[in-house]
């Protein structure tokens, strides 16, 4: 079991953001919460953030969940007019790029 901290969230997000997404840093914000899901992308008007759980069974799950939520953030910033689904083709298209880095996007974890 690993305990999550904000430093690990930001370091991991920055690594994948630089490599794939190029999301403006002002949008990458995290809150650690006790939630039944592993993570959530949240929005309120122009404010966006990612909620991450405080503990994960291992770093690999933490990393997959964090990148999953970054993909949602990317979708929010760059909407696909043909794909309005949260977990539609534009979401899963990222698997072809992320797989070489040990990331597997799934609808739920």
C-alpha positions in Angstrom: 0.0 0.0 0.0 1.3 3.4 -0.9 0.2 6.7 0.7 -0.3 9.5 -1.8 1.0 13.0 -1.3 0.7 16.1 -3.4 4.4 16.1 -4.3 4.1 12.7 -5.9 0.9 13.8 -7.7 2.5 16.9 -9.2 5.8 15.1 -10.1 4.0 12.3 -11.9 1.5 14.7 -13.6 4.3 17.0 -14.7 6.3 14.1 -16.2 3.3 12.8 -18.3 2.0 16.3 -19.1 5.4 17.3 -20.6 5.6 14.1 -22.6 2.0 13.9 -23.9 -0.6 16.5 -23.0 0.9 20.0 -22.7 -1.9 21.1 -20.4 -1.2 24.6 -19.0 0.2 24.3 -15.5 -2.6 26.6 -14.1 -5.1 23.8 -14.7 -3.1 21.0 -13.0 -4.3 21.0 -9.4 -4.8 18.1 -7.0 -6.8 17.5 -3.9 -6.3 14.3 -1.8 -9.6 12.9 -0.6 -11.2 9.9 0.9 -13.4 8.8 -2.1 -14.9 5.5 -3.1 -13.3 5.9 -6.6 -9.6 6.0 -7.1 -9.7 9.4 -8.7 -12.0 12.0 -10.3 -11.6 14.9 -12.7 -13.7 17.8 -11.4 -14.8 21.1 -13.0 -16.7 24.1 -11.7 -16.9 26.7 -14.4 -13.3 27.7 -15.3 -11.9 25.9 -12.3 -10.6 22.3 -12.7 -8.8 19.9 -10.5 -8.2 16.2 -9.9 -9.2 14.4 -6.8 -6.9 11.5 -5.9 -7.3 9.0 -3.2 -5.0 9.0 -0.2 -3.9 5.4 -0.6 -3.4 3.0 -3.5 -2.4 -0.7 -3.5 0.7 0.1 -5.6 2.3 2.9 -7.6 1.2 1.4 -10.9 -2.5 1.8 -10.1 -1.8 5.4 -8.8 0.0 6.2 -12.0 -2.8 4.7 -14.2 -5.5 6.6 -12.3 -3.6 9.9 -12.4 -3.0 9.7 -16.2 -6.6 8.6 -16.7 -7.7 11.9 -15.0 -5.2 13.9 -17.0 -6.8 12.5 -20.2 -10.2 13.8 -19.0 -8.6 17.2 -18.3 -7.1 17.2 -21.8 -10.6 16.3 -23.2 -12.1 19.2 -21.2 -9.6 21.7 -22.6 -9.7 20.2 -26.2 -13.2 18.9 -26.8 -13.8 16.5 -29.7 -17.0 17.7 -31.4 -17.6 14.2 -32.7 -17.1 12.4 -29.4 -19.0 13.7 -26.4 -18.5 10.5 -24.3 -16.2 10.7 -21.3 -14.8 7.2 -22.1 -15.4 7.3 -25.9 -13.0 6.8 -28.8 -11.1 10.0 -28.2 -10.3 8.8 -24.6 -9.1 5.4 -25.5 -7.1 6.7 -28.5 -4.5 7.7 -25.9 -3.7 4.0 -25.1 -1.6 3.7 -28.3 0.7 6.5 -27.0 0.7 5.6 -23.3 1.2 1.8 -23.5 4.9 2.2 -24.1 5.2 4.0 -20.8 3.3 1.3 -18.7 0.0 3.1 -18.7 -3.3 1.3 -19.5 -6.4 3.4 -19.7 -9.6 1.6 -18.6 -13.1 3.0 -18.0 -12.9 2.1 -14.3 -10.2 0.7 -12.0 
